[in-house]
């Protein structure tokens, strides 16, 4: 299986929105992804393709020297194949090349698989955002990665 990571485009929106809807109980509306692509200068958006099909996406914000991972999803039929790892590695490497030295994100308290992926990159749980997810009032775990360096990120 060959995974290609590339910048997200407006033409990708139908597939990205569908992927988001099947991945999250609080999916982003299409207009949010459109805003990220057209108006948010801090935004960095990527998709992962397998055989021409979009199977993953990641949206991050580069805020001065911080890389904030806003959303990351992989199609349910393609999970546990290293796609999220490749997307995250690509995004962190790219933003480190642009000057990011730290990264942070929020993850559902119940999403143990995602938390484990982030720990493998060196993220550490540093806090909790109470009732962050409005659909279930679930807490978010705030995770931070310090000392972001290009040479530490695998391909």
Secondary structure, 3 states (H helix, E strand, C coil): CCEEEEECCHHHHHHHHHHHHHHCCCCCCHHHHHHHHHCCCCEEEEEEEECCEEEEEEEEEEECCEEEEEEEEECHHHCCCCHHHHHHHHHHHHHHHCCCCEEEEEEECCCHHHHHHHHHCCCEEEEEEEEEECCCCEEEEEEEEECCCHHHCCC
